[in-house]
Amino acid sequence: MAKGVVVTAVSGNSQAARFGFKEGDVIRQINGDRIANVAQLKRALTDNDEWNMAIQRGDQTMQLSVR
């Protein structure tokens, strides 16, 4: 099974919703770094204020830029 962090909930008016995240999305990479667990996700989000993410949604991989 591929690694990543699953988005388990997105509130209707949250930043995550405004950025386009949906429940069930799997965050695979941020700025080219593979994300395998929540600790790596937190570290990647703390290190920058702009993120280029590879998101798995169903059988599709999408690119999402968050600023």
N, C-alpha and C positions, 0 to 999 in steps of 0.2 A: 504494500500500500504506500502511496506517495505521502510525503510529509507536508505539513502545513498547519495553520491555525484556523479552525472553523469559526465563522461568525455565527453565534448562537441566537442572537436577538438584535434587532434594530428598531429603536423607537421612532415613531413617525416624524418627529420634528428635531431629531438629533443630528449632530454633525455627520455621523456615519450615513444616515439617510440622505442628507444633502450631497454627500460625496458619491452616492450611488451604490453603497453596500446593500446587500440583501441577505436575509437569513439563509444559512447553508453555504454561503461563499467560503472558499478556502484561500487564505492568504498564503501564497507559495514563495514569493520573493519580494524584497523591498530594496530598491536601488541596486539590483543585481545580486544581493546576498540572499541565499536560501533561508527560509524561515521554517524551522522544524518544530518549534514549541513557543509557548507564551513568553518565556524569558528572552528568547531571541527577538520576538516581536517587540517587546517593551524596549529592549536595547536599541533596536533599529529606529523606533519612533522617537527615542530620546536624543539620538545622535544628530538628527536633522530636523528641519521644519518644512522640507519639501520631500515628497516620496513618490517614486515611480514603482507601482506595485504590479505584480503578476497575480491575478486572481483566477481561481478555478470556479466556474459556475456551471454545474452540471457537467456536460462533456466538452465545454468550451473554456479555453483560456483567454482571459481578457487582460488588457493593460489599463491601469487606472492611475492617473496623475492627481496627486493631492497636494494642495498648497495652502 
